[in-house]
Amino acid sequence: MSFTVLIPARLASTRLPRKPLADIGGVPMVVRVAQRAAASGAKAVVVAADAAEIVDACAAHGISALLTRQDHPTGSDRLAEACEQLGLDGADIVVNVQGDEPLIAPGLIDACAVLLSDRRECVMSTAAHPISDVAEWRNPNVVKLVCTAGAKALYFSRAPIPCWRDATGDDALPSPAPWRHIGIYAYQAGFLRQFPGLEQSPLERIESLEQLRVLWHGEQIAVHLSNERPGPGVDTPEDLQKVRDLVAREGAGGH
């Protein structure tokens, strides 16, 4: 089983401008993500960038990168173009590692790729971990999901699902614990290339969750259920400082 990691990266970011090039321990963030991904079992790790500046930064650190169009509306569109440029299609497995996850565990990347390889009836796989905090469960910025008995996604939502009808108080969590979605995806490359052309789902527009388009069109998503919480991602300047502090404590060469 072989797979390719693709990392979408774009300079435009409203909350953290020029995010892919943000310095973390002397290394641009997107490079650090790629270095973590390279520690997985991937046969190749490629950054799909929207700017030559990102490609150049990757090249300076020995990271493969390709230039994609600047007008892609989503990361999935950018990765679809990257698949085309790389000649990936059909049942080839592509793992989408977000460019703002500089502490991602290589083992999580492997787990998603292996799961999709084993579950060929699914066009995608993703991951989740149990929620232990009520505030996190109720936070609309935290995406939750519910699954079948066979660990396939039934639904993703920003709402606290499952709704606990018989809750004993506002500070209680359902048992078993609800699942928090981890934003990593493995795709069959053929499906990824088709995805941008699929009609948008009304649910996707309401929840602002692109993965709901997959379920709405009747496709299946396998879910790797992990007990481990991933390292923090970077969306804001505060997140960036938190990751910088973690890397400084662990050593700048911690990839």
C-alpha positions, 0 to 999 in steps of 0.5 A: 500500500502506497500513498501520497501526501498533499499539503494545500498552502495559500498566502491569503489568510484573514486571521493570520496573513502569510500563514504558510511562511510563519516562522516556527523554530527557524522553519516556515510552518508549511515546511515543518508540516511537510517534514512531519508528513515525511516521517509517515509511510508516504511515498511522496510529500508535495506542497500544493501552493498558490504562490511562487514564494511558497514553492521557493521556501519549500525548495530551500528546505528540500521539500517538493512543491508545485504551483497551482492556480490562485483562484481555487475556492477551496483546498479540495479544488487545489488538491484536485489540480495537484492530482492532475499535475502529478498524474494521480488518478483512480484508486491512488490514495492521497492524504490531505494534510492541512498546511496549518498542522505543524505538530501532526503525528505521522502515525495519524497520516498512516492510519488514515491511508491504511484505513482507506486502503482497507475500506475500498467501498469508501471514497474517503477516510478521516479521523476523530477523537473523544471529547472530554470537555463540555465546552468543547462539545458545545463550541460551534467552532469544534466539528463533531461527528457521529458514526455507524457501528462500522465506523463510517461517518453518518453526519458532521456538525457544528452542533453538539451531537448526539443531542443528549435528551436526558442530560442531567445538567449543563456540565455533563457529557453523553456516555460514551463520549462524543467524537471530535472531528480531526481535519485530515482526509485520505481520498481515492484520487479519482474521487478527489479529482471529481469532487469539485464538480459535484453539486454543493449540498444544502447541508454543506452551505448551512454548516459550512462543512465541505465533507457533507457534500460527500455524504449528501451524494451518497458516498461513504467516509471511513473514520479512524477512531483514535484515543489520542488528541492531535497537536494544536493547529494554527489559525490565529496569532495566539495559536502560532505563539502556542505552537512556537512555545511547544516547539521551543520546549521540545527543541526546534528540530522536533520534527 
